[in-house]
Amino acid sequence: MTFHRAPVRGSSAAVALLCAGMVMSGTIGYFVVESGAPPLVVVFWRCVIGACALLVVIGARPGTRQELRATVRSRTGIVLAGSGGLLVANWVLVFTAYEHLSIGVATVIFHVEPFILLGLGALFLHERLNRRTLGWAGLGFLGIVAVAQPWASVGQETGALLIGVGLTLVAATAYAGSIVVVRAQQGRVGAAPSPLVIVTIQLIAGAVITSPSLLVVPHQVSAPGWAHLVVLGLVNTALMYLIIYTAYPRLGTATVGVLAFVYPAAAVVVDFIVYGTAITVAQWVGFIAIIAAGIGQVLTTPQSPQRSQGTTSNHPAPEHRKPDPVLPAKD
């Protein structure tokens, strides 16, 4: 069953929706930092608030309720819950990285994830790599080096820098792993569940996995902190996912890939406006290299001609082989 959403009239409206979703993604770091809560606690409440909001939507849709029940009782539901574990691990690691890196720098470094996904896809899904892809990946890696600038700090600052970069790269790997898990499952059982069901199962699993943090992690949260957590769960999780998934079916893969880089750009701008984080010339060069690598990979990859105007799939047509499932948002 597909997730029936309000129709998007024309690609311009879909582009506007996806840009709005990516800008919302770019503000996530602000709400995480301003909540004042530890990363595990932030992730728990993000999952709980987001899942509750999506369950309200599902509760109003009898067909989607049936799909959710059927998926939860199946092997697919177990696998999706596992991918949810990887997804929340990604969130915890990224939010922890904010303690060592600025929000903008951590977000841009995270965008090496598409290239990690390529490697995992080649390793576990037997997808082929070519010289073009490896070249773009190399450019992206050089961009990360320019952003991180390991030569620019000494002493304790170097340690904090390396910890932040390491946490971000492991987070990107966890997110790529969640995608590979869903893709592998789809290859065995056919079409993936609707986006609404996928995200809801992942958020419920994330809430269960991170719930022990309330017992072992101090979590005094102020009233303004709770306000930031509520916005993070309702707006930057539930609403953001629905906006992004509404736009996806109306746009081609290349367009979606290019617009995804609105997210790190927005994060850098928020970081600069709110916290006054200075960006060096070398770091700007690194940002441009990472963005160019991602855009270059998307634009130079041949597209499948099979996608029709009237498709009701939950994700743009893939570049090769079987259709990809709709993927969870990165942050």
N, C-alpha and C positions, 0 to 999 in steps of 0.2 A: 504494500500500500504506500502511496506517496503522501508527502506532507502538503496538503492543499493550502496555499498561502494566497494572500491578496495579489492579484495580477499586477505585474510591472509593465507599464505601457512604454515600450521602446527601450533601446539600449541606453539612451541618455539618462533616463530615470534610474536604471539599474546601476550605471556608473556612479551617479550621485549617491545612491544608497550604499554602495560598497565603499565609496570614499568616506561617507559618514561613519560606517562601521570601523574602518581603519583608523580614523581620527579618534574614535572612542577607544580603540585598542591602545593608541598612543598615550592616553591619559591614565591608563591602569596604574602605572608606576606611581603617579602622584597620589592616588587614593590609597595605595598600599602603604606608602611612606607616611602619609598624614594620618592614617588610622592609629599609628603608634603601637600596633599589636605585633607580636612575633610572627614570622612567616607561616609557621604551621597553623597558628590560630586564624590568621587571615585566610588561608586556604580553606580551613574547615568552614568558616562562616560564609565564605564566597560560595562554596559548594551547597551549603544548606539553604541559603537565601535564594540562590539561582535555581536550585532544584525545586524548591517550593513554588517559585513563580512559574516554572515550566509545567509543574504538575497541575497548577490551576488551569493553565491553557489546555493541557491534555484532558482534564476533567470535563471541560466544556465540549470535547470532541469525542463522541462515542467510538468512532472508528479507530481513532488514535489510541484510546484507552485499551481497546482489544489488541491492537498491535503491540502496545507496551507489555501487556500481560503475557502475550504469546512469546515475545522476545525474551522477557525475563526468565521464563521457564525453559528456554532452549539453550543449547550449547552456545549459540551466538551471543546470548545475554551474558554468559560467563566470560567469554572472550572480550566482549565490549567492556565489562567491568574491569578486566585486567588492563585493557588499554586505558581505562580511566585512572588506574593506579599509576601508569606511566605519565599520564597527563598531569596529575596532581604533583607527582615528583618533579616534573618540569616546573610547575608553578612555585613550589617550595624553594627549589634551587635558584630560580631567577629572582624571587623576592629576597632571598638571602644574599644574593650577589649585589643587591642594591645597597647593602651595608658596606660594600667595599668598592663599588664603582658608581658613577653617576647613572641615573636612569637612562639617559640618552645613549651613553657608551655601552651599557649592558644590553640595551635593546638592539643596537646596531650589530654588536658582536653576535647576538643570538641569531641573526639572519644569515649565519653560515649554515643554518639548519637544512635548507634545501639541498646542499651538497653532501651533508651527512646522510640525508635520506637517500640520495643517489647511491652512496656506498653501501648502505644497508640493503637497498633494493637489489643491488648487484649480488650481495652476499647471500641474502635469504630468499629473494624472489627471482633470482637468476635473470635480472634485467641487465642489458648490455650497456657498458660505458664506452664512450668514444673519445678521441683526442680533443674534439671541440669542448665537450663537457669537462674534461680534466683541465683544459686551459682556463675555462671560466672559474672552475673551483680554485685553481692556483691564484687567479686574480683576487678572488674573494679572500683567500688566506693572507695574501699580502696586505689587503685592506684591513684585516683584523690586526696584523702586526703594527700597521701604522696607527690604528686607533688605540691599541693597548700601550704602545710605546714602552716596552720593557726596559729600554735604555735610559728613560727619562727620570726614573726615581731611584732612590737609594735607601738602604736600611729597611725600616719597617714598612715604608710606603711601597717598596717593591714587593714585599710579602703580601700586603693587602691587594695590590694589583694582580698578582699571580693567582691569589685565591679567588678574586672576583671573576677573572677571565676563565679560570678552571671551572668554577660553578656554572657560569653561563654556557660554556661548551658542553658540559655534562647535561645541563638542562635541555639544550638543543638536541642532544643525542636521545634523551628520554622522549622528547616530543616526536622526533623522527621514528623512534621505536614504536610509539603508539600508533602512528600511521601505518607502519609495516604490519603490525598485528591485525589491524582492521582490514587491510588489503589482502593479507593472506587468508583471513577468514572468509572474505567475500569470494575469493577464488574457489573455495571449497563448497560454499553453500548457495551461491548465486547473489542476487541483489541484496545490498545492505538495507537495514531498516531506514526509516525516514530520519532526517536530521534531528527533529524534535525528540524522537525516541533515543537516538544515539547519544545526544548530549545529556538528556535526563538520566540515562543509565550511568554514564560516566560521572556525572555530578553526585549521584547517590552513592556510587562506589567510593568516590573521593571523600565524601563526608564520613563514611564508615571508616575508611582507612586512617583519616586524620583525627577522628574523634578522641583517641587516647591523649592527644596533645592538650586537651582541656584539663587532664589530670596531672600531667607532668611538666607543663610549661606555664610559667606565670603569665596571666593574661588579664591584667587590670587594663580595662579600656575606658577611656573618658567618653563623655557624651558626644563631643565632636568626633571622636574616633569611631563610635558606633554609627554616626551619620555617614562617615566615609565608607564603612563596611557595607551599610545598606545600599548605598549608591553603587558600590562595586558589584554587589550581588545582583541587584535588580537591573541596573542600567548597563554596566560593563561586563555582565555575564549573560543574563537571560535576554534582555532586549537586544544587546549587541549581536548575539548569535542569530536571533530571528531576522534582524536586518541583513546580516551578511548572507544567510542562507536564502533569503528572499531574492537577493541580487544574483547569486551564483548561476541559476539555470538560464538567465537571460544574457550571459556574457561568455565569450570564448575563453579558453584556457590562457592565451597570451595576455588578454586584457586583465584577467583576474591576477595573473602573476605580476604584471607591471604595477597594478594598483595596490598590491600587497605592500609595496615599498612606501606607501603613504604612511604606514604604521610607524616604522623607525624614524621617518622624517618628523612626524608629529611628536614623537617622544623626545627627540632632540630639541624641538622648539619649546615644548612644555618645560623641559629641564632648564632651558636658557631663561624663559620668561619667569618661572616660579622661583627657581633657585639661583639664577644668575651664573650657572655653570659656564665657565669660559671654554671655548672650543679652539684648539690650536689649528694652525694651517695644516700641519701634518695629519691631524685627526680628520679635518674636512676632506683631505685627499683620500684618507682611508675610508670614510663614509661613502664617498663617490665611487671608489673602487668596488666596495661591497655591493652597492646598489647597481653599478654597471654590470657586475658579474651576474647578479640575479636576472636583471632585465635581458642581458645578452643571452643567457641560457634559455630564457623563455622565447625570445624572438627568433633565435636561430634553430629552434627545435621544430621539425616538421609537424604540422597539425593534421589531425584526422579529418577527412572530408565528410564523415558519416553523420555529423551532428545536424539535425534538422531544425527549422525555425520553431516548430511546434512541440519540441521536446518537453517532457514533464519530468525528466530525471532530476535528481537532487544535486547534481554537480556538473560542471562543464565537461564536455567530451574530453577524454584523455588524449595524450599524444600517441600512444600505441596500445595495442592489445586490449585487455578487458577494461570496462569502465571502472574508474576509481570510486570508492565510497566518498560520501561527503565527510570532510575531515574536521576535527575539532579546531577551534581557534587556538592560536599559539599561547596566548596569555589569558 
